[in-house]
Amino acid sequence: MGTPSNNSGCLTGVVAGFSRIFLIMSWIARPVQWNATFGTFIWPCIGFLFLPFTTLMYYMLQTGQPGPLAGIDWLWIILAVLVDVATIGAAGAANRNRIPSGMPGSTQAPPM
């Protein structure tokens, strides 16, 4: 068949960073609403680094209705957490061949 190649270019970076890009753009566009949703900059920063889809979903749910989350809102938060975990897991699986041989989780045969 041939060797696989990755010629997707910048599209991969934009798709992978969509939630982070949207978080930054929404903060720039509506800083008052952003501050009303989170109250501090610590939680959005942590969310930006570790759970971007969950932070984005929480922001979108709180934008429509002030107050605590209720009912089906929690389903959306759980789905966003699952998307974040799946994204992290997929990145780990895609880069598994970069683990040095002999280390746990490596797909390469140990040297003889």
N, C-alpha and C positions, 0 to 999 in steps of 0.2 A: 503494500500500500504506500509506503513512503514514510518519511518522518513527519510528525505533526508540527505545524508552525503556528505561532501566535502573532497574527498580523492585525489585531483589532485596534491597536494604537490607543489614542486618547479616549475612545469610547468606553473602554473598560474602566478607566479611572473615573470618568464622569458617572457611570452607572454605579460603581462601587462606592463612590463618595456622595451619592445623591442626597441621602438623609443629612449628612454633615453640611453640604452646600445649602440645602433648604433651611437648616437651622440657622446658619449664619445670615442668609438673606432675610429670613423672617425677623431676626434680631435687629438687623440694620433697618428694615422697613417699619417695624412697630416696636420700638424699645419700651414704650410705656406698657403696652400689653404684655410684653415679655416679662417685665418687672412685676406686673400684677399677677402673672401666672406663677412665677417661681419665688419672688420676694428676695432672692439673693443670687449672686452669680456662681456660687459654689456648685449647686445641683446641676445647672445647665452645663458647666464645664466638665463635671464628672460624667454626665450623660453624653456629652459630645465625644468624649474619649472612649467610653466603654459600652454604652447602650444608646446609640444614636436614634434608632427607629423607635424605641420606647420613649425617649425624650420628645421626639417629634410627635408621636401619637398623644402623649400626655398634653403637650402644648395645644394641639388641635382640639382635643376634647375639652380642655379648660377654656379655650377661646370662645366656644359657643355658649357655655353656661358657667357662670361663676359658682363656686361652691364645691363640695366634695363629689367625687365620682360615685355613680350609683348605677345599678342594673347592668345593662349591656356594655356600659363603658369599660367595665372590668374585663369583659371578653376581648375588647380591642387592645387593652393593655397586655393581656396574656399573649395574644397573637403577636404583638410587637416584640415582646420578650423572646418568643420562640423564633422570630425572624432574626433577631440579634444573635441568639445562640447558634442558629443554623449558619449565619454568615461567618461567625468566628470558627465554627467547626469546618466549614467548607474551605476557608483559607488555610487552616491547619492541614487538611487532607490534600489540598492542592500543592502545598509546599513540603510534603512529606519526603520527597526524594532529595531534599536539601540537607536532611539530617545526616551527619557523618556516619559512615559504616561502623558497626560495632556498638552504636549507642541504642538504647531502647527506643522502639518505634521506627527504626531505620528500615528502609526497603532494600538497601544494598547489602550484599553479602559481606561478612567480616573478612578482613585481610588474613591471608594464611601465611 
